[in-house]
């Protein structure tokens, strides 16, 4: 069968795309586009609604008073600086406890643990992510608060209790993202480190962790967003005192807990101030997401703009230690003048005395004649 016949047979076997298939593909494309547009529109509408409700903060309260130190709605004072400080204290402390725990758990699951043990621990970590916030709050209120009260001598409400609760809550997020970052490192990097004589621990903290540091930073930033936005668990153990805390065992309040506490009975400027807090939280969350995007964005390599820059970045070639090869003209030596040919007996004598002469020739010569040059007796 010729090539043209084979091509014609293959073309006849191909099925044409029908109009119904094209309509289905177009419908799926429009459906996915609608989903994306709904997500973007939801974010925009939430921000617009929250900002519209918070406009009296700018017109009636004023930004200077809004970022003041005193929060006393009954007295007409709506300063949120103490609440911002409380949110910052709670977030930083929970990260200080939760990040080493989460990163250590991720390193153990990816680099040390066997498959069976890793499966058990990873399942437990996933279950931690699915526990509701109110359950964490009950755990902190019933279990952790009496322990902290016994240690500090207070009521147990304060920053230390919130740190412990939030540290447990952010562990699943940071652990999962850190495991993804560690698994993305090629195995050849680890094998090269082992080939250089490094131990497993040296390979982990000198090779693997530095190679995955960008992914770990992204995980920490997302865990920070989870800690800042947590409401119910913090509300149950923080103490809800809108003041700058005097210590880690003193009661304090955060932006999220104060919104949840006051939204049920607020009205007028008080409600507008709560919406203003929501705008502040929205800006903080958007800043954290932007920070993650900026860290994870690939950085393009810039080409040298001038020949001088290109020559400066080019590695300098070291001088070669190999001697240059000389040409036959430079290495030729002048031929010595021809000397008169000695007699046959003298040649045999000099051959016998020379160490470079063959042993058989020297022995044969020594048996026949004595050496006149060195006056040695003939060898027996």
C-alpha positions as CSV (number, residue, x, y, z in Angstrom):
1,X,0.0,0.0,0.0
2,X,1.4,3.4,-1.0
3,X,2.0,6.3,1.4
4,X,-0.9,8.3,0.0
5,X,-3.3,5.4,0.5
6,X,-2.2,4.9,4.1
7,X,-2.7,8.6,4.8
8,X,-6.1,8.5,3.3
9,X,-7.1,5.5,5.5
10,X,-5.7,7.2,8.6
11,X,-7.7,10.4,7.8
12,X,-10.9,8.4,7.3
13,X,-10.5,6.8,10.8
14,X,-10.3,10.3,12.5
15,X,-13.5,11.6,13.9
16,X,-14.5,15.2,13.3
17,X,-15.4,17.3,16.4
18,X,-19.1,17.7,16.4
19,X,-21.0,20.8,17.2
20,X,-22.3,19.4,20.4
21,X,-18.7,18.8,21.7
22,X,-17.8,22.4,20.8
23,X,-20.8,23.7,22.7
24,X,-19.9,21.6,25.7
25,X,-16.3,22.9,25.7
26,X,-17.5,26.5,25.4
27,X,-19.9,26.0,28.3
28,X,-17.2,24.6,30.5
29,X,-14.9,27.4,29.6
30,X,-17.6,30.0,30.5
31,X,-18.4,28.1,33.8
32,X,-14.7,28.2,34.9
33,X,-14.5,31.9,34.0
34,X,-17.6,32.6,36.0
35,X,-16.1,30.9,39.0
36,X,-12.9,32.9,38.8
37,X,-14.9,36.1,38.4
38,X,-17.1,35.3,41.4
39,X,-14.1,34.8,43.6
40,X,-12.6,38.2,42.5
41,X,-16.0,39.9,42.8
42,X,-16.6,38.5,46.3
43,X,-13.3,40.0,47.5
44,X,-14.0,43.3,46.0
45,X,-17.6,43.4,47.4
46,X,-16.4,42.5,50.9
47,X,-13.8,45.3,50.9
48,X,-16.2,47.9,49.5
49,X,-19.0,47.0,52.0
50,X,-16.6,47.0,54.9
51,X,-15.0,50.3,53.8
52,X,-18.4,51.9,53.2
53,X,-19.6,51.0,56.7
54,X,-16.3,52.4,58.1
55,X,-16.5,55.8,56.4
56,X,-17.7,57.5,59.7
57,X,-14.4,56.6,61.2
58,X,-12.8,59.1,58.9
59,X,-15.5,61.7,58.9
60,X,-16.7,61.7,62.5
61,X,-14.1,60.0,64.7
62,X,-10.9,60.9,62.8
63,X,-7.9,58.7,62.1
64,X,-5.8,60.3,64.9
65,X,-8.4,59.3,67.5
66,X,-9.1,56.0,65.9
67,X,-5.4,55.0,66.2
68,X,-5.4,56.2,69.8
69,X,-4.6,54.2,72.9
70,X,-7.9,54.1,74.7
71,X,-10.9,51.9,73.7
72,X,-13.9,53.0,75.7
73,X,-17.0,53.1,73.5
74,X,-19.3,54.2,76.4
75,X,-17.2,57.3,76.7
76,X,-17.0,58.0,73.0
77,X,-13.3,57.0,72.7
78,X,-12.5,54.5,69.9
79,X,-8.7,54.0,70.0
80,X,-7.6,50.7,68.7
81,X,-3.8,50.9,69.3
82,X,-4.0,48.7,72.4
83,X,-6.0,46.1,70.3
84,X,-3.4,46.3,67.5
85,X,-0.6,45.7,70.1
86,X,-2.5,42.8,71.5
87,X,-2.9,41.2,68.1
88,X,0.8,41.7,67.5
89,X,1.8,40.2,70.8
90,X,-0.4,37.2,70.3
91,X,0.8,36.6,66.8
92,X,4.5,36.9,67.5
93,X,4.4,34.7,70.5
94,X,2.4,31.9,68.8
95,X,4.9,32.0,65.9
96,X,7.8,31.7,68.2
97,X,6.4,28.5,69.7
98,X,4.7,27.0,66.7
99,X,7.2,27.6,63.9
100,X,10.0,25.4,65.4
101,X,7.5,22.7,66.3
102,X,6.0,22.7,62.8
103,X,9.3,22.8,60.9
104,X,10.7,20.1,63.1
105,X,7.7,17.9,62.5
106,X,8.0,18.5,58.7
107,X,11.7,17.6,58.7
108,X,11.0,14.4,60.7
109,X,8.2,13.3,58.4
110,X,10.2,14.0,55.1
111,X,13.8,13.2,56.1
112,X,13.9,10.8,59.1
113,X,10.6,8.8,59.7
114,X,9.8,5.6,57.9
115,X,6.7,5.2,55.8
116,X,4.6,3.6,58.5
117,X,5.4,6.1,61.2
118,X,5.2,9.1,58.8
119,X,1.7,7.9,57.8
120,X,0.6,7.9,61.4
121,X,2.1,11.3,62.3
122,X,0.9,13.0,59.1
123,X,-2.7,11.7,59.7
124,X,-2.6,13.2,63.2
125,X,-1.4,16.5,61.7
126,X,-4.2,16.5,59.2
127,X,-6.7,15.9,62.0
128,X,-5.4,18.9,63.8
129,X,-6.2,21.0,60.8
130,X,-9.8,19.8,60.9
131,X,-10.5,20.5,64.6
132,X,-13.0,23.5,65.0
133,X,-11.7,26.6,66.6
134,X,-14.2,26.4,69.5
135,X,-12.8,23.0,70.4
136,X,-9.3,24.6,70.7
137,X,-10.9,27.3,72.8
138,X,-12.4,24.7,75.2
139,X,-9.1,22.9,75.4
140,X,-7.3,26.1,76.4
141,X,-10.0,27.2,78.8
142,X,-10.3,23.9,80.6
143,X,-6.8,22.4,80.4
144,X,-4.3,25.1,79.7
145,X,-5.7,28.0,81.7
146,X,-5.5,26.2,85.1
147,X,-1.9,25.2,84.4
148,X,-0.9,28.7,83.5
149,X,-2.8,30.1,86.5
150,X,-0.8,27.7,88.8
151,X,2.5,28.7,87.2
152,X,1.9,32.5,87.2
153,X,-0.4,32.9,90.2
154,X,-3.1,34.7,88.3
155,X,-6.3,33.8,86.6
156,X,-4.7,32.1,83.7
157,X,-6.2,34.5,81.1
158,X,-3.5,36.2,79.0
159,X,-0.9,36.1,76.3
160,X,0.8,32.8,77.5
161,X,-2.4,30.8,77.3
162,X,-3.2,32.3,73.8
163,X,0.3,31.5,72.6
164,X,-0.1,27.8,73.5
165,X,-3.5,27.5,71.9
166,X,-2.5,29.3,68.7
167,X,0.8,27.5,68.4
168,X,-1.1,24.2,68.2
169,X,-3.6,25.7,65.7
170,X,-1.0,27.0,63.2
171,X,1.1,23.8,63.3
172,X,-0.9,21.9,60.6
173,X,-0.7,24.8,58.1
174,X,3.0,25.4,58.5
175,X,3.8,21.7,58.6
176,X,2.0,20.9,55.4
177,X,3.5,23.7,53.4
178,X,7.0,23.0,54.8
179,X,6.7,19.3,53.8
180,X,5.8,20.4,50.3
181,X,8.8,22.7,50.2
182,X,11.2,19.9,51.4
183,X,9.8,17.3,49.0
184,X,10.4,19.7,46.1
185,X,14.2,19.5,46.7
186,X,15.8,17.0,44.3
187,X,17.1,13.9,45.8
188,X,20.4,14.4,43.9
189,X,21.3,17.3,46.3
190,X,21.0,15.0,49.3
191,X,23.0,12.3,47.5
192,X,25.7,14.8,46.6
193,X,26.0,15.8,50.3
194,X,26.2,12.2,51.4
195,X,28.9,11.6,48.8
196,X,31.0,14.4,50.3
197,X,31.0,12.6,53.6
198,X,28.2,14.6,55.4
199,X,26.0,13.0,57.9
200,X,22.2,13.0,57.8
201,X,21.9,15.8,60.3
202,X,24.5,17.9,58.4
203,X,22.7,17.3,55.2
204,X,19.4,18.5,56.7
205,X,20.5,21.7,58.3
206,X,23.3,22.7,55.9
207,X,21.8,21.6,52.5
208,X,18.1,20.7,52.6
209,X,16.8,23.5,54.9
210,X,18.7,26.3,53.1
211,X,17.5,25.0,49.7
212,X,13.9,25.1,50.9
213,X,14.0,28.3,52.9
214,X,11.7,30.3,50.5
215,X,9.0,27.7,50.8
216,X,9.4,27.7,54.6
217,X,9.1,31.5,54.7
218,X,5.9,31.2,52.7
219,X,4.5,28.7,55.2
220,X,5.4,30.9,58.1
221,X,3.7,34.0,56.6
222,X,0.5,32.0,55.9
223,X,0.6,30.7,59.5
224,X,0.9,34.3,60.6
225,X,-2.3,35.1,58.7
226,X,-4.0,32.2,60.5
227,X,-2.9,33.5,63.9
228,X,-4.0,37.1,63.2
229,X,-7.4,36.1,62.0
230,X,-8.3,33.6,64.7
231,X,-11.3,34.7,66.7
232,X,-13.2,32.2,68.8
233,X,-10.3,30.4,70.5
234,X,-8.6,33.7,71.3
235,X,-11.9,35.1,72.6
236,X,-12.3,32.3,75.2
237,X,-8.8,32.5,76.7
238,X,-7.4,36.0,76.1
239,X,-9.2,37.8,79.0
240,X,-10.8,40.6,76.8
241,X,-9.1,43.6,78.5
242,X,-8.5,46.4,75.8
243,X,-5.3,47.6,77.4
244,X,-1.6,47.2,76.9
245,X,-0.7,44.0,78.9
246,X,1.8,44.3,81.8
247,X,3.1,40.8,81.3
248,X,2.5,37.5,79.6
249,X,0.0,36.5,82.3
250,X,-2.0,39.7,82.2
251,X,-5.3,39.8,80.3
252,X,-5.4,41.6,77.0
253,X,-7.6,41.9,73.9
254,X,-7.2,41.6,70.1
255,X,-8.9,43.1,67.2
256,X,-10.8,40.0,66.2
257,X,-11.9,39.2,69.8
258,X,-13.1,42.7,70.3
259,X,-15.1,42.7,67.1
260,X,-16.8,39.4,68.1
261,X,-17.4,40.7,71.6
262,X,-19.0,44.0,70.7
263,X,-20.8,43.4,67.4
264,X,-23.9,42.0,69.1
265,X,-24.8,45.2,70.9
266,X,-23.0,48.0,69.1
267,X,-24.6,50.9,67.2
268,X,-23.7,54.2,65.6
269,X,-20.1,55.2,65.8
270,X,-19.3,52.1,67.9
271,X,-20.4,49.9,65.0
272,X,-18.5,52.0,62.5
273,X,-15.4,51.7,64.6
274,X,-15.8,47.9,64.5
275,X,-16.1,48.0,60.7
276,X,-12.9,50.2,60.7
277,X,-11.2,47.4,62.6
278,X,-12.3,45.0,59.9
279,X,-10.8,47.3,57.2
280,X,-7.5,47.2,59.2
281,X,-7.6,43.4,59.4
282,X,-8.3,43.2,55.7
283,X,-5.3,45.4,54.8
284,X,-3.1,43.3,57.1
285,X,-4.3,40.1,55.5
286,X,-3.8,41.5,52.0
287,X,-0.3,42.7,52.9
288,X,0.6,39.2,54.1
289,X,-0.7,37.6,50.9
290,X,1.2,40.2,48.8
291,X,4.3,39.4,50.8
292,X,4.0,35.7,50.1
293,X,3.5,36.5,46.4
294,X,6.6,38.7,46.4
295,X,8.7,36.1,48.1
296,X,7.5,33.2,45.8
297,X,7.8,35.2,42.6
298,X,10.8,34.1,40.4
299,X,13.5,36.7,40.1
300,X,14.7,37.2,36.5
301,X,18.4,37.2,35.8
302,X,19.6,40.5,34.6
303,X,22.1,40.4,31.7
304,X,25.3,42.6,31.9
305,X,24.6,46.0,30.4
306,X,28.2,46.8,29.3
307,X,31.1,44.8,28.0
308,X,33.1,45.9,31.1
309,X,30.4,44.3,33.3
310,X,30.4,41.1,31.3
311,X,34.2,40.9,31.5
312,X,34.1,41.5,35.2
313,X,31.6,38.7,35.8
314,X,33.5,36.3,33.6
315,X,35.8,34.0,35.7
316,X,39.5,34.8,35.1
317,X,41.4,31.9,33.5
318,X,44.4,30.9,35.6
319,X,47.8,30.7,33.9
320,X,48.7,27.3,32.7
321,X,51.6,25.5,34.3
322,X,52.4,23.4,31.3
323,X,55.6,24.3,29.5
324,X,55.2,25.5,26.0
325,X,56.1,23.0,23.3
326,X,59.3,24.0,21.4
327,X,59.6,23.7,17.7
328,X,62.2,21.3,16.2
329,X,64.2,24.2,15.0
330,X,64.6,25.6,18.6
331,X,65.4,22.3,20.2
332,X,67.9,21.1,17.6
333,X,71.5,21.0,18.7
334,X,74.6,21.4,16.6
335,X,75.9,18.1,15.5
336,X,79.4,17.3,16.9
337,X,82.4,17.2,14.6
338,X,83.2,13.7,13.3
339,X,85.9,12.0,15.3
340,X,88.4,9.5,13.9
341,X,87.3,5.9,14.2
342,X,89.2,4.1,16.8
343,X,90.8,0.7,16.2
344,X,88.8,-2.5,16.7
345,X,90.6,-3.5,19.9
346,X,90.0,-0.1,21.5
347,X,86.3,-0.2,20.7
348,X,86.1,-3.6,22.3
349,X,88.0,-2.4,25.3
350,X,85.8,0.7,25.8
351,X,82.7,-1.4,25.4
352,X,83.8,-3.7,28.1
353,X,84.6,-0.8,30.5
354,X,81.4,1.2,29.8
355,X,78.4,0.4,32.2
356,X,75.9,0.9,29.4
357,X,77.4,-1.8,27.2
358,X,75.7,-5.2,27.1
359,X,76.9,-7.7,29.6
360,X,77.5,-10.4,26.9
361,X,79.7,-8.1,24.8
362,X,81.7,-7.0,27.9
363,X,82.3,-10.6,29.0
364,X,83.3,-11.7,25.5
365,X,85.7,-8.7,25.2
366,X,87.2,-9.3,28.6
367,X,88.0,-12.9,27.9
368,X,90.0,-12.0,24.8
369,X,92.0,-9.0,25.8
370,X,92.9,-6.8,28.7
371,X,91.6,-3.3,29.1
372,X,94.3,-0.8,28.2
373,X,92.2,2.2,29.1
374,X,91.7,1.4,32.8
375,X,94.5,-1.2,33.2
376,X,92.1,-3.7,34.7
377,X,92.9,-7.5,34.6
378,X,90.7,-9.6,32.3
379,X,87.7,-11.1,33.9
380,X,87.8,-14.8,34.5
